[in-house]
Amino acid sequence: MRDQRPAIILLFIFLISGVLLVKLFAIQVLDDSFLKRAESNAIQRIVDHPYRGLVYDRTGKLMVFNNPIFDLMVVPREFNVGDTAKFCELFRISKEELIESYNAAKSYSKVKPSPLIKQLSTTDFARIQDFLVDYPGLFILTRSVRSYPSATTAHALGYIGEISGGQLEKDTIGYYSQGDYVGLSGLEKYYEKELRGKKGVKYKMVNVRGVDKGPFKEGEYDTLSIAGQNLTSTIDLDLQRYGEMLMNGKTGSVVAIEPKTGEILAMISAPFYDPNQLTGAEFGKTYKKLNRDNSKPLFNRPIMATYPPGSIFKIVQSLIGLQEGVLTPNSTFACNRSLVACHNHPNPVNLFGAIRNSCNPYYHQAFRQIINREVSSNTFKDTEIGLNAWREKVLKFGLGSPLGMDMTGEKGGDIPSSKLYDRIYGAGHWKYSTIYSLSIGQGEMQVTPLQMANLAAIFANKGYYYTPHLVKAINGNPKRIPAKFQEKHSVGVDARHFDLIQDAMAEAIYGTAARAVMTDLVIAGKTGTAQNPHGEDHSVFVAFAPKDNPKIAIAVYVENAGWGGRAAASTASLMIEKYIRRTISRPELQDYVIAGNFIY
């Protein structure tokens, strides 16, 4: 038994050796996971970010293009900084910034690349590229930022920025990664899927010092990026620039629409800013500065600001009255100023005269007849029923809810219903005398400048509109714009009723907006003065031209500028002339608008 021990020990050794050899064979020959892991240590996966689509104006002028920038990326596990002071000096970064960026990258992933220094300029890249070989784990990722050759149309175009954590969570298809740039406002946000393109991927072999040794397996696994699709905007760049010049130093908005298509020709929110400010490495600082500005240059007034429509709403009242048979062209009321204040004009007036002279008492009495139709023996109930029926007709004019244009953040304003007054006064405790201010576009009624421009388009089209929009074609194809922008909306008023309205609006500017008159171009317009409890009233004007073949419909709001026939009407008239004639024949009116002394 004692003589068998060496044999048993040898057998045990052979068995253990056999097991180890089998395991080694499996690892080296049968299982390639270790090979792949070894290869991955020498392979760099580089995402090839596509160029975003370009944006052109309706005439082919370039509005937005791409400028290359460079992100210095780090793979934390491979990164070795060595002399921190020297590194910070070479790469022009503070020690605190370096530590913060590195820790953020390590927290995200030790093996996946993250930005260490973002948005290096071409000059900075050229300065540091020779030093990259000395720092393993660093490489350059090329991407692009937006640039705006005309420095205009900021609110409509929008801007791009780094994707947030919340947006990443909503990315159900996993397209985006931390550090990607996405559209955050305007067209950039609404048409993000069209503009962003498709990412590509490149695999590169690198040695232990991070030196590029060429493509992995001759690029067998590489995929090319696909550039984003180009947008042709509906904006007329020359008209937009001219409007911004007129509105410089003022607060308000201008929206101009091509009536027959709903295409937005100009969309100005004043005060405005240079869109080039919200690009590049200084994006965060500049955004904070603009956001703190008391004048609110980031606030998109055409779609977000709400005001009472003022006297312009009298046109809507007239059309509803005509359609319902409550009013006729010959309906006449006295200008009874004991009902509501008015200004001097002939008395009494028919419907044409009421529009031409903007008679407040006329609409006080006409609105009463529209609302109180004696469908109930209870006066309070009769007013409630009439108000709700009237509201349904008003909503068809694109008021009371967002129109649905191709921008996010659009407000809908408010057309009050009986529920509002029940909440304020209690059910059965209000009647016509409570709500009569609605008759002249005041009170609880609120609209946006975009909605007012759309009203002007409805008046021009004699009863229909297309949802206003900012994109005319995608990759040159007009049929690729969203279908909803090609759908015709009727407001439920017969076209024949608009003949009187258009004639009266053409006459109205002679009485209330004489500055807007042009001798050889007939403009149909209506002034308004939106009441402002916080200071001077807002100047409002809507118009379309030429009257018999409208090519442009426009709404102008100039805040704290008083009477609509001054600031707003003058600005609108100049914009109309600029668009139709491409030149200005009234330099004195232009000087008046630029000077901005409207309430003196």
C-alpha positions as CSV (number, residue, x, y, z in Angstrom):
1,M,0.0,0.0,0.0
2,R,2.9,2.3,0.9
3,D,4.5,1.6,-2.6
4,Q,1.3,2.8,-4.4
5,R,1.5,6.4,-3.0
6,P,3.8,7.8,-5.6
7,A,1.6,6.4,-8.4
8,I,-1.5,7.9,-6.8
9,I,0.2,11.3,-6.5
10,L,1.4,11.1,-10.1
11,L,-2.1,10.2,-11.3
12,F,-3.6,13.1,-9.3
13,I,-1.0,15.5,-10.9
14,F,-1.8,14.2,-14.4
15,L,-5.6,14.6,-13.8
16,I,-5.1,18.2,-12.6
17,S,-2.8,19.0,-15.5
18,G,-5.4,17.5,-17.9
19,V,-8.2,19.6,-16.5
20,L,-6.0,22.7,-16.8
21,L,-5.0,21.9,-20.4
22,V,-8.6,21.3,-21.4
23,K,-9.6,24.6,-19.8
24,L,-6.8,26.4,-21.5
25,F,-7.7,24.9,-24.9
26,A,-11.3,26.0,-24.4
27,I,-10.3,29.5,-23.5
28,Q,-7.8,29.9,-26.3
29,V,-9.5,28.0,-29.1
30,L,-13.1,27.3,-28.4
31,D,-14.1,30.5,-26.5
32,D,-13.2,33.8,-28.4
33,S,-14.6,36.1,-25.7
34,F,-11.2,36.8,-24.3
35,L,-9.9,37.5,-27.8
36,K,-12.7,39.9,-28.4
37,R,-12.1,41.6,-25.0
38,A,-8.4,41.9,-25.9
39,E,-9.3,43.3,-29.3
40,S,-11.7,45.8,-27.8
41,N,-8.9,47.3,-25.7
42,A,-7.2,48.2,-29.0
43,I,-10.3,49.3,-30.8
44,Q,-11.9,52.7,-30.6
45,R,-15.6,53.1,-31.5
46,I,-16.1,56.5,-33.0
47,V,-19.6,57.8,-33.6
48,D,-19.7,59.8,-36.9
49,H,-22.2,62.5,-36.2
50,P,-24.0,63.7,-39.4
51,Y,-24.4,67.3,-40.5
52,R,-27.8,68.7,-39.6
53,G,-29.9,69.7,-42.5
54,L,-29.6,73.3,-43.8
55,V,-32.4,75.8,-43.8
56,Y,-33.2,78.2,-46.7
57,D,-35.7,81.0,-47.0
58,R,-38.5,80.8,-49.6
59,T,-36.3,82.4,-52.3
60,G,-33.3,80.0,-51.7
61,K,-31.2,82.3,-49.5
62,L,-29.3,80.3,-46.9
63,M,-30.5,80.9,-43.3
64,V,-28.8,78.2,-41.3
65,F,-25.6,76.2,-42.0
66,N,-23.1,74.1,-40.0
67,N,-19.7,75.0,-38.5
68,P,-17.4,72.3,-37.4
69,I,-16.4,72.1,-33.7
70,F,-14.3,69.5,-31.8
71,D,-15.0,67.8,-28.6
72,L,-12.0,66.3,-26.7
73,M,-13.2,62.9,-25.6
74,V,-11.8,60.8,-22.7
75,V,-12.0,57.1,-21.9
76,P,-11.5,57.2,-18.1
77,R,-9.9,53.8,-17.7
78,E,-7.2,54.5,-20.3
79,F,-6.6,58.2,-19.3
80,N,-3.4,59.1,-17.5
81,V,-2.7,62.8,-17.1
82,G,0.7,62.6,-15.4
83,D,1.7,66.2,-14.8
84,T,-1.6,67.9,-14.1
85,A,-0.2,71.5,-14.2
86,K,1.4,70.9,-17.6
87,F,-1.8,69.3,-19.0
88,C,-4.0,72.2,-17.8
89,E,-1.6,74.7,-19.4
90,L,-1.5,72.9,-22.7
91,F,-5.3,72.4,-22.9
92,R,-6.2,75.7,-21.3
93,I,-8.4,74.2,-18.7
94,S,-8.4,74.8,-14.9
95,K,-7.6,72.0,-12.5
96,E,-11.1,72.3,-11.1
97,E,-12.7,72.0,-14.5
98,L,-10.5,69.0,-15.3
99,I,-11.4,67.2,-12.2
100,E,-15.1,67.9,-12.6
101,S,-15.2,66.8,-16.2
102,Y,-13.1,63.7,-15.5
103,N,-15.3,62.6,-12.6
104,A,-18.5,63.2,-14.6
105,A,-17.0,61.0,-17.4
106,K,-16.0,58.3,-14.9
107,S,-19.4,58.4,-13.3
108,Y,-21.0,57.8,-16.7
109,S,-18.7,55.0,-17.7
110,K,-15.1,54.0,-17.2
111,V,-14.8,52.3,-20.6
112,K,-17.0,54.5,-22.8
113,P,-15.8,57.9,-24.1
114,S,-17.3,61.1,-22.7
115,P,-16.5,64.8,-23.4
116,L,-13.6,66.2,-21.4
117,I,-13.5,69.6,-23.1
118,K,-16.5,70.6,-25.3
119,Q,-16.7,72.6,-28.4
120,L,-13.1,73.4,-29.2
121,S,-12.7,75.8,-32.1
122,T,-10.7,75.0,-35.2
123,T,-7.9,77.1,-33.9
124,D,-7.9,75.4,-30.5
125,F,-7.9,72.0,-32.2
126,A,-4.9,72.8,-34.4
127,R,-3.0,73.9,-31.2
128,I,-3.6,70.8,-29.2
129,Q,-3.6,68.0,-31.8
130,D,0.1,67.3,-31.6
131,F,-0.1,66.8,-27.8
132,L,-2.8,64.1,-27.9
133,V,-0.3,61.3,-28.5
134,D,1.2,62.0,-25.1
135,Y,-2.1,61.3,-23.3
136,P,-3.6,57.8,-23.6
137,G,-7.4,57.7,-23.6
138,L,-7.9,61.0,-25.3
139,F,-9.2,61.5,-28.9
140,I,-11.1,64.2,-30.9
141,L,-14.7,63.9,-31.9
142,T,-15.8,66.2,-34.7
143,R,-19.3,67.5,-34.7
144,S,-21.0,70.8,-35.8
145,V,-22.9,73.8,-34.4
146,R,-25.3,76.1,-36.2
147,S,-24.3,79.3,-37.8
148,Y,-26.6,82.1,-39.1
149,P,-25.3,84.3,-41.9
150,S,-28.1,86.8,-41.6
151,A,-28.3,86.9,-37.8
152,T,-32.1,87.1,-38.0
153,T,-35.3,85.1,-37.4
154,A,-34.0,83.8,-34.1
155,H,-37.4,82.9,-32.6
156,A,-38.7,81.0,-35.6
157,L,-35.5,79.1,-36.4
158,G,-34.8,78.2,-32.7
159,Y,-31.6,76.7,-31.4
160,I,-29.9,73.5,-30.6
161,G,-28.2,72.4,-27.4
162,E,-27.0,69.4,-25.4
163,I,-29.6,66.8,-24.7
164,S,-30.9,66.6,-21.2
165,G,-31.3,63.6,-19.0
166,G,-35.1,63.8,-19.3
167,Q,-34.9,63.9,-23.0
168,L,-32.6,60.8,-23.0
169,E,-35.2,58.9,-20.9
170,K,-37.9,59.7,-23.5
171,D,-35.7,58.5,-26.4
172,T,-37.4,55.1,-26.7
173,I,-35.4,54.1,-29.9
174,G,-32.0,54.8,-28.3
175,Y,-30.9,57.2,-31.0
176,Y,-29.3,59.7,-28.7
177,S,-26.3,59.5,-26.3
178,Q,-25.1,61.7,-23.6
179,G,-23.5,64.8,-25.0
180,D,-25.6,64.8,-28.3
181,Y,-27.1,68.0,-29.6
182,V,-30.8,68.3,-30.3
183,G,-33.2,71.0,-31.3
184,L,-34.5,72.8,-28.2
185,S,-36.9,75.4,-29.8
186,G,-38.3,76.7,-33.0
187,L,-38.0,74.7,-36.3
188,E,-34.9,73.0,-34.9
189,K,-37.1,71.3,-32.3
190,Y,-40.2,70.7,-34.4
191,Y,-38.3,69.2,-37.3
192,E,-35.6,67.4,-35.2
193,K,-36.2,64.0,-36.9
194,E,-35.8,65.5,-40.4
195,L,-32.8,67.7,-39.5
196,R,-30.7,65.3,-37.4
197,G,-29.8,62.8,-40.1
198,K,-28.5,59.3,-39.2
199,K,-25.4,58.6,-37.2
200,G,-22.5,56.4,-38.6
201,V,-19.9,54.4,-36.7
202,K,-16.1,54.0,-37.4
203,Y,-13.9,51.5,-35.6
204,K,-10.2,52.4,-35.4
205,M,-7.2,50.4,-34.2
206,V,-5.1,52.3,-31.6
207,N,-1.9,51.3,-29.8
208,V,-1.4,51.6,-26.0
209,R,-0.5,55.3,-26.4
210,G,-3.7,56.0,-28.3
211,V,-2.0,56.5,-31.7
212,D,-4.3,55.8,-34.6
213,K,-3.2,52.6,-36.4
214,G,-5.9,52.7,-39.1
215,P,-9.4,51.2,-39.5
216,F,-10.3,48.0,-37.8
217,K,-10.5,45.1,-40.3
218,E,-10.2,47.6,-43.1
219,G,-13.5,49.3,-42.2
220,E,-15.6,46.1,-42.6
221,Y,-17.9,47.2,-39.7
222,D,-17.9,50.9,-40.4
223,T,-21.2,52.6,-41.4
224,L,-21.5,56.0,-43.0
225,S,-23.4,58.9,-41.5
226,I,-26.3,60.4,-43.5
227,A,-26.8,64.1,-43.4
228,G,-30.0,65.6,-42.3
229,Q,-32.7,66.8,-44.7
230,N,-32.7,70.4,-45.8
231,L,-35.7,72.6,-45.0
232,T,-37.1,75.4,-47.3
233,S,-38.7,77.9,-45.0
234,T,-41.7,79.9,-45.9
235,I,-39.9,83.0,-44.5
236,D,-39.1,85.8,-46.9
237,L,-35.6,86.8,-45.5
238,D,-35.6,90.3,-47.0
239,L,-39.1,91.0,-45.5
240,Q,-38.0,89.5,-42.1
241,R,-34.9,91.6,-41.9
242,Y,-36.8,94.7,-42.8
243,G,-39.4,94.0,-40.2
244,E,-36.8,93.5,-37.5
245,M,-35.2,96.9,-38.5
246,L,-38.6,98.6,-38.0
247,M,-39.2,96.8,-34.7
248,N,-35.7,97.4,-33.3
249,G,-35.9,99.0,-29.8
250,K,-39.6,98.2,-29.5
251,T,-41.7,95.5,-27.8
252,G,-44.2,93.5,-29.7
253,S,-44.6,91.3,-32.8
254,V,-45.3,91.2,-36.5
255,V,-46.7,88.2,-38.3
256,A,-47.2,88.2,-42.0
257,I,-49.0,85.3,-43.9
258,E,-49.6,84.4,-47.5
259,P,-53.4,84.0,-47.3
260,K,-53.9,81.4,-50.0
261,T,-51.4,78.9,-48.4
262,G,-51.0,79.8,-44.8
263,E,-47.2,80.2,-45.3
264,I,-45.7,82.6,-42.8
265,L,-43.7,85.3,-44.6
266,A,-42.3,87.0,-41.6
267,M,-42.5,86.3,-37.9
268,I,-40.9,88.9,-35.7
269,S,-40.7,88.9,-31.9
270,A,-39.3,92.1,-30.4
271,P,-37.0,92.5,-28.7
272,F,-35.0,89.9,-30.6
273,Y,-31.4,88.6,-30.4
274,D,-28.7,87.4,-32.7
275,P,-29.1,83.6,-33.0
276,N,-25.3,83.2,-33.3
277,Q,-25.2,84.0,-29.6
278,L,-26.7,80.6,-28.8
279,T,-24.1,78.5,-30.4
280,G,-20.7,77.3,-29.5
281,A,-19.0,76.9,-26.1
282,E,-20.6,80.1,-24.6
283,F,-24.2,78.8,-25.1
284,G,-24.8,78.2,-21.4
285,K,-23.6,81.6,-20.3
286,T,-25.3,83.5,-23.0
287,Y,-28.6,81.7,-22.5
288,K,-28.6,82.6,-18.8
289,K,-27.8,86.2,-19.6
290,L,-30.7,86.4,-22.1
291,N,-33.0,84.6,-19.8
292,R,-32.4,87.1,-17.0
293,D,-32.9,90.1,-19.3
294,N,-35.9,92.0,-18.1
295,S,-37.0,92.7,-21.7
296,K,-37.4,88.9,-22.2
297,P,-35.7,88.5,-25.6
298,L,-36.2,84.8,-25.5
299,F,-40.0,85.1,-25.1
300,N,-41.6,84.2,-28.4
301,R,-44.4,86.9,-28.5
302,P,-46.1,85.9,-31.8
303,I,-47.2,82.6,-30.4
304,M,-46.9,83.1,-26.6
305,A,-48.1,86.6,-25.8
306,T,-51.8,87.1,-25.4
307,Y,-53.7,90.3,-25.6
308,P,-57.3,91.5,-26.0
309,P,-58.0,91.8,-29.7
310,G,-59.7,95.2,-29.3
311,S,-61.7,96.7,-32.2
312,I,-60.4,94.2,-34.7
313,F,-62.7,91.6,-33.2
314,K,-65.7,93.8,-34.4
315,I,-65.1,92.2,-37.8
316,V,-65.7,88.7,-36.4
317,Q,-68.8,90.0,-34.6
318,S,-70.1,91.5,-37.9
319,L,-69.6,88.2,-39.8
320,I,-71.3,86.1,-37.1
321,G,-74.2,88.5,-37.1
322,L,-74.5,88.4,-40.9
323,Q,-74.3,84.6,-41.0
324,E,-76.9,84.2,-38.3
325,G,-79.3,86.7,-39.9
326,V,-79.2,88.9,-36.8
327,L,-77.5,91.7,-38.8
328,T,-77.9,92.9,-42.4
329,P,-75.9,95.5,-44.3
330,N,-78.8,97.9,-43.4
331,S,-78.9,97.2,-39.7
332,T,-78.6,100.6,-38.0
333,F,-77.9,101.6,-34.4
334,A,-77.4,104.9,-32.8
335,C,-74.0,105.8,-31.4
336,N,-75.3,105.9,-27.8
337,R,-72.4,106.8,-25.7
338,S,-74.3,106.2,-22.5
339,L,-73.8,102.5,-23.3
340,V,-70.0,102.6,-23.9
341,A,-67.6,105.4,-24.9
342,C,-66.9,106.2,-28.5
343,H,-65.3,108.9,-30.7
344,N,-66.8,111.4,-33.0
345,H,-68.3,110.1,-36.2
346,P,-71.6,110.4,-38.1
347,N,-74.6,109.1,-36.1
348,P,-76.5,106.7,-36.5
349,V,-74.5,104.2,-38.6
350,N,-75.3,101.0,-40.5
351,L,-73.0,98.0,-40.5
352,F,-70.6,99.5,-43.1
353,G,-70.4,102.7,-41.1
354,A,-69.9,100.8,-37.9
355,I,-66.8,99.0,-39.3
356,R,-65.5,102.1,-41.0
357,N,-65.8,104.3,-37.9
358,S,-65.2,101.5,-35.3
359,C,-68.4,102.4,-33.4
360,N,-68.4,100.9,-29.9
361,P,-72.1,101.5,-29.1
362,Y,-73.1,99.8,-32.4
363,Y,-71.4,96.6,-31.4
364,H,-72.7,96.8,-27.8
365,Q,-76.2,96.7,-29.3
366,A,-75.5,94.2,-32.1
367,F,-73.8,91.8,-29.7
368,R,-76.8,91.9,-27.4
369,Q,-79.0,90.8,-30.2
370,I,-76.6,88.0,-31.1
371,I,-76.5,86.8,-27.5
372,N,-80.0,87.3,-26.2
373,R,-82.2,85.5,-28.8
374,E,-85.1,84.9,-26.4
375,V,-84.7,81.1,-26.6
376,S,-85.5,81.0,-22.8
377,S,-87.9,83.0,-20.7
378,N,-85.2,83.3,-18.1
379,T,-82.9,86.3,-18.9
380,F,-79.9,84.8,-17.2
381,K,-80.4,81.4,-18.9
382,D,-80.9,83.1,-22.2
383,T,-77.6,84.9,-21.9
384,E,-75.8,81.7,-21.0
385,I,-77.2,79.8,-23.9
386,G,-76.5,82.6,-26.3
387,L,-72.9,83.1,-25.1
388,N,-72.1,79.4,-25.5
389,A,-73.6,79.3,-29.0
390,W,-71.7,82.5,-29.9
391,R,-68.5,81.0,-28.6
392,E,-68.7,77.9,-30.8
393,K,-68.9,80.2,-33.8
394,V,-65.9,82.2,-32.7
395,L,-63.8,79.1,-32.2
396,K,-64.2,78.3,-35.9
397,F,-62.1,81.4,-36.6
398,G,-59.0,79.7,-35.1
399,L,-59.4,81.5,-31.7
400,G,-59.5,80.0,-28.3
401,S,-57.0,77.2,-28.8
402,P,-53.6,76.8,-30.5
403,L,-53.7,76.9,-34.3
404,G,-51.2,74.0,-34.5
405,M,-48.3,75.7,-36.4
406,D,-44.9,73.9,-36.7
407,M,-43.5,75.3,-33.4
408,T,-43.9,74.1,-29.8
409,G,-45.1,76.4,-27.1
410,E,-47.9,78.0,-29.0
411,K,-50.6,79.4,-26.7
412,G,-54.3,79.3,-27.5
413,G,-55.6,82.5,-25.9
414,D,-59.1,82.4,-24.5
415,I,-62.7,82.8,-25.7
416,P,-64.7,82.8,-22.4
417,S,-67.7,80.4,-22.0
418,S,-70.4,80.5,-19.4
419,K,-68.3,78.2,-17.1
420,L,-65.9,81.1,-16.6
421,Y,-68.6,83.5,-15.5
422,D,-70.3,80.8,-13.4
423,R,-67.0,80.4,-11.6
424,I,-66.5,84.2,-11.1
425,Y,-70.1,85.3,-10.3
426,G,-72.0,82.1,-9.6
427,A,-74.5,80.3,-11.8
428,G,-77.5,82.4,-12.6
429,H,-75.9,85.6,-11.3
430,W,-74.6,87.2,-14.5
431,K,-76.2,88.5,-17.7
432,Y,-75.4,90.5,-20.8
433,S,-74.5,93.6,-18.8
434,T,-71.7,91.5,-17.2
435,I,-70.1,90.5,-20.5
436,Y,-70.8,93.4,-22.9
437,S,-67.1,94.2,-23.1
438,L,-66.7,91.1,-25.3
439,S,-68.6,93.0,-27.9
440,I,-65.6,95.2,-28.7
441,G,-62.9,92.6,-28.2
442,Q,-62.1,93.5,-24.6
443,G,-62.8,91.9,-21.2
444,E,-61.8,88.3,-20.7
445,M,-61.0,87.6,-24.3
446,Q,-57.3,86.9,-25.2
447,V,-55.7,86.2,-28.6
448,T,-52.1,85.8,-29.9
449,P,-50.6,87.8,-32.7
450,L,-50.4,84.7,-34.8
451,Q,-54.2,84.2,-34.4
452,M,-54.7,87.8,-35.4
453,A,-52.6,87.4,-38.5
454,N,-54.7,84.3,-39.3
455,L,-57.9,86.4,-38.9
456,A,-56.5,88.8,-41.5
457,A,-55.9,85.8,-43.8
458,I,-59.5,84.7,-43.2
459,F,-60.9,88.1,-44.1
460,A,-58.7,88.1,-47.3
461,N,-59.8,84.6,-48.3
462,K,-63.5,85.3,-47.7
463,G,-64.0,82.6,-45.1
464,Y,-61.2,80.0,-45.0
465,Y,-57.6,79.5,-43.8
466,Y,-54.8,77.1,-43.9
467,T,-53.0,76.4,-40.6
468,P,-50.0,78.9,-40.6
469,H,-46.7,77.2,-40.9
470,L,-43.0,77.9,-41.4
471,V,-41.8,75.2,-43.7
472,K,-42.5,75.2,-47.4
473,A,-40.7,72.0,-48.5
474,I,-38.5,69.2,-47.1
475,N,-35.5,68.3,-49.2
476,G,-37.1,70.3,-52.0
477,N,-40.4,68.4,-51.9
478,P,-43.4,70.6,-50.9
479,K,-45.6,67.5,-50.5
480,R,-43.5,66.2,-47.6
481,I,-44.6,69.0,-45.2
482,P,-47.1,67.7,-42.6
483,A,-50.5,67.0,-44.2
484,K,-52.3,69.3,-41.7
485,F,-50.8,72.3,-43.3
486,Q,-52.4,71.4,-46.6
487,E,-55.9,71.1,-45.2
488,K,-58.4,73.9,-45.8
489,H,-60.5,75.2,-42.8
490,S,-63.8,76.9,-43.3
491,V,-65.0,79.3,-40.6
492,G,-68.7,78.7,-41.4
493,V,-69.5,82.1,-42.9
494,D,-70.7,82.4,-46.5
495,A,-68.2,84.1,-48.8
496,R,-70.8,86.7,-49.9
497,H,-70.8,88.3,-46.5
498,F,-67.1,89.1,-46.9
499,D,-67.7,91.6,-49.7
500,L,-69.1,94.2,-47.4
501,I,-66.4,93.5,-44.8
502,Q,-63.6,93.9,-47.3
503,D,-65.0,97.1,-48.7
504,A,-65.5,98.6,-45.2
505,M,-62.0,97.6,-44.2
506,A,-60.6,99.3,-47.3
507,E,-62.4,102.5,-46.3
508,A,-61.6,102.1,-42.6
509,I,-58.0,103.0,-42.9
510,Y,-58.9,106.4,-44.3
511,G,-60.6,107.2,-41.0
512,T,-58.5,105.4,-38.4
513,A,-55.2,104.7,-40.1
514,A,-54.5,107.4,-42.6
515,R,-50.8,106.8,-42.4
516,A,-51.3,103.3,-43.8
517,V,-52.9,104.6,-47.0
518,M,-51.1,104.1,-50.3
519,T,-52.4,105.9,-53.4
520,D,-51.9,103.0,-55.9
521,L,-52.2,100.0,-53.7
522,V,-55.5,99.3,-51.9
523,I,-55.0,98.0,-48.4
524,A,-57.9,96.6,-46.4
525,G,-57.3,97.0,-42.7
526,K,-58.6,97.5,-39.2
527,T,-57.0,99.3,-36.2
528,G,-57.3,98.3,-32.6
529,T,-56.2,99.6,-29.3
530,A,-55.7,96.7,-26.8
531,Q,-56.3,98.0,-23.3
532,N,-53.3,97.6,-20.9
533,P,-53.9,98.1,-17.2
534,H,-50.2,98.3,-16.6
535,G,-49.4,101.4,-18.7
536,E,-50.0,102.8,-22.2
537,D,-52.3,100.7,-24.4
538,H,-51.0,98.5,-27.1
539,S,-51.2,99.5,-30.7
540,V,-52.8,96.9,-33.0
541,F,-53.5,96.7,-36.7
542,V,-54.5,93.9,-39.1
543,A,-54.6,94.2,-42.8
544,F,-54.4,92.4,-46.2
545,A,-53.4,93.6,-49.6
546,P,-54.0,94.1,-52.4
547,K,-57.7,94.1,-51.6
548,D,-58.9,92.4,-54.7
549,N,-56.1,89.8,-55.0
550,P,-54.6,89.5,-51.5
551,K,-50.9,88.3,-51.4
552,I,-50.1,89.2,-47.8
553,A,-52.1,89.3,-44.6
554,I,-50.5,90.9,-41.5
555,A,-51.0,91.6,-37.8
556,V,-48.8,94.1,-35.9
557,Y,-48.7,94.6,-32.1
558,V,-46.6,97.3,-30.7
559,E,-46.8,97.3,-26.9
560,N,-47.3,100.6,-25.0
561,A,-47.5,102.5,-28.2
562,G,-51.1,103.8,-27.9
563,W,-53.5,104.2,-30.8
564,G,-53.5,101.5,-33.4
565,G,-53.5,103.9,-36.3
566,R,-50.0,105.1,-35.5
567,A,-47.4,102.5,-34.6
568,A,-49.0,99.3,-35.8
569,A,-50.7,100.6,-38.9
570,S,-47.6,102.4,-40.1
571,T,-45.4,99.4,-39.5
572,A,-47.9,97.1,-41.4
573,S,-48.2,99.5,-44.3
574,L,-44.4,99.6,-44.8
575,M,-44.2,95.8,-44.5
576,I,-46.9,95.4,-47.2
577,E,-45.1,97.8,-49.5
578,K,-41.8,96.0,-49.0
579,Y,-43.2,92.6,-49.8
580,I,-45.3,93.6,-52.8
581,R,-43.0,96.1,-54.4
582,R,-39.6,95.1,-52.9
583,T,-38.9,98.8,-52.2
584,I,-40.0,101.6,-50.0
585,S,-41.4,104.9,-51.5
586,R,-42.2,106.6,-48.2
587,P,-38.9,107.3,-46.4
588,E,-40.6,109.8,-44.1
589,L,-43.0,107.1,-42.8
590,Q,-40.1,104.7,-42.4
591,D,-38.2,107.3,-40.3
592,Y,-41.3,107.9,-38.2
593,V,-41.6,104.2,-37.4
594,I,-37.9,103.8,-36.7
595,A,-37.9,106.8,-34.3
596,G,-40.7,105.2,-32.3
597,N,-42.2,108.3,-30.8
598,F,-45.8,107.1,-31.2
599,I,-47.6,108.5,-28.1
600,Y,-46.5,112.1,-28.4
